[in-house]
Amino acid sequence: MAEEIKSSGQGKQNQGDVVKGDFSTILIGVGTLLDSTMAPLSKIVVQALDSLTVVAKQILEGVNSSLGNKK
């Protein structure tokens, strides 16, 4: 009887360890997924900001040249 209680107690500990292991595996998977998603998105954002910088520079140059010609 005492052996049954001990073995059932050990079984519960093992199940708890499995749950902890599964949870950490899920967290690692979510972290990896976020990392693999964020890297391309950050590259897209950088490219968009570079394009906006080029367009803003062209607009400012156009405004500057048109104001310079009117004087």
FIPA-367136 format. One record per residue: residue in three letters; x, y, z of N, C-alpha, C in turn. Coordinates in steps of 0.1 Angstrom, whole numbers, padded with zeros to 4 digits, always signed. Example, Ala and Ser with C-alpha at 12.3 -4.5 7.8 and 13.67 -1.06 7.14 Angstrom:
2
Ala+0132-0057+0078+0123-0045+0078+0132-0033+0078
Ser+0128-0022+0071+0137-0011+0071+0129+0000+0079
END
This chain:
71
Met+0008-0012+0000+0000+0000+0000+0009+0013+0000
Ala+0019+0012+0008+0028+0024+0009+0035+0026-0004
Glu+0039+0014-0010+0046+0015-0023+0037+0021-0034
Glu+0024+0018-0034+0014+0023-0043+0013+0038-0042
Ile+0013+0043-0030+0012+0058-0028+0025+0065-0032
Lys+0036+0059-0029+0049+0065-0034+0049+0065-0049
Ser+0045+0054-0056+0046+0053-0070+0036+0063-0077
Ser+0024+0064-0071+0015+0074-0076+0019+0088-0074
Gly+0026+0091-0063+0032+0104-0061+0043+0107-0071
Gln+0051+0097-0074+0061+0099-0084+0056+0101-0098
Gly+0045+0095-0101+0038+0096-0114+0033+0110-0115
Lys+0028+0116-0105+0023+0130-0106+0034+0140-0108
Gln+0046+0137-0102+0057+0146-0104+0062+0145-0118
Asn+0062+0133-0124+0066+0131-0138+0056+0139-0147
Gln+0043+0138-0144+0034+0145-0152+0036+0160-0151
Gly+0039+0165-0140+0042+0179-0138+0054+0183-0146
Asp+0064+0175-0146+0076+0178-0154+0073+0178-0168
Val+0065+0169-0173+0061+0169-0187+0053+0182-0190
Val+0045+0186-0182+0037+0199-0184+0047+0210-0185
Lys+0057+0211-0176+0067+0222-0176+0075+0221-0188
Gly+0079+0209-0193+0086+0207-0205+0078+0212-0217
Asp+0066+0208-0218+0057+0212-0229+0055+0227-0229
Phe+0054+0233-0217+0052+0248-0217+0065+0255-0222
Ser+0076+0250-0217+0089+0257-0222+0091+0254-0237
Thr+0087+0243-0242+0087+0240-0256+0078+0250-0264
Ile+0067+0252-0259+0057+0261-0265+0063+0276-0265
Leu+0069+0280-0254+0075+0293-0253+0086+0295-0263
Ile+0095+0284-0264+0106+0285-0273+0100+0286-0288
Gly+0090+0278-0290+0084+0278-0304+0078+0292-0307
Val+0071+0298-0298+0065+0311-0300+0076+0321-0302
Gly+0087+0321-0294+0098+0330-0295+0105+0329-0309
Thr+0106+0316-0313+0112+0314-0327+0103+0319-0338
Leu+0090+0317-0336+0081+0322-0346+0081+0337-0347
Leu+0081+0344-0335+0081+0358-0335+0094+0364-0341
Asp+0105+0357-0338+0118+0361-0343+0118+0360-0358
Ser+0113+0349-0363+0113+0347-0378+0103+0356-0385
Thr+0093+0360-0378+0083+0370-0384+0088+0384-0383
Met+0095+0388-0373+0099+0402-0371+0111+0405-0380
Ala+0120+0396-0383+0131+0399-0391+0127+0404-0405
Pro+0119+0397-0412+0115+0402-0425+0107+0415-0424
Leu+0098+0416-0414+0090+0428-0412+0099+0441-0410
Ser+0110+0439-0402+0118+0450-0399+0126+0454-0412
Lys+0129+0445-0420+0136+0448-0433+0126+0456-0442
Ile+0113+0452-0442+0103+0459-0450+0102+0473-0445
Val+0101+0475-0432+0100+0488-0426+0112+0497-0429
Val+0124+0492-0429+0136+0499-0432+0135+0503-0447
Gln+0131+0494-0456+0131+0498-0470+0120+0509-0472
Ala+0109+0508-0466+0098+0518-0467+0103+0532-0462
Leu+0110+0532-0451+0115+0545-0446+0126+0550-0455
Asp+0134+0542-0461+0144+0547-0470+0138+0553-0483
Ser+0127+0546-0488+0120+0551-0499+0113+0565-0496
Leu+0108+0566-0484+0101+0578-0480+0112+0590-0479
Thr+0124+0586-0474+0134+0596-0473+0138+0601-0487
Val+0139+0592-0496+0143+0596-0510+0132+0605-0516
Val+0119+0601-0514+0108+0609-0519+0108+0623-0513
Ala+0110+0624-0499+0109+0636-0492+0121+0645-0497
Lys+0132+0640-0499+0144+0647-0504+0141+0653-0518
Gln+0135+0645-0527+0131+0650-0540+0121+0661-0540
Ile+0111+0660-0531+0101+0670-0529+0107+0683-0524
Leu+0116+0682-0514+0123+0694-0509+0132+0700-0520
Glu+0139+0692-0527+0147+0698-0538+0138+0705-0549
Gly+0127+0699-0552+0117+0705-0561+0112+0718-0556
Val+0108+0719-0544+0103+0731-0538+0114+0741-0537
Asn+0126+0737-0534+0137+0747-0533+0141+0752-0547
Ser+0141+0744-0557+0144+0749-0570+0133+0758-0576
Ser+0120+0755-0573+0109+0763-0578+0109+0777-0570
Leu+0112+0777-0558+0113+0789-0550+0125+0797-0554
Gly+0136+0790-0557+0148+0797-0562+0147+0804-0575
Asn+0139+0798-0584+0137+0803-0598+0128+0815-0598
Lys+0119+0816-0588+0109+0827-0588+0115+0840-0582
Lys+0126+0840-0576+0132+0852-0570+0139+0859-0580
END
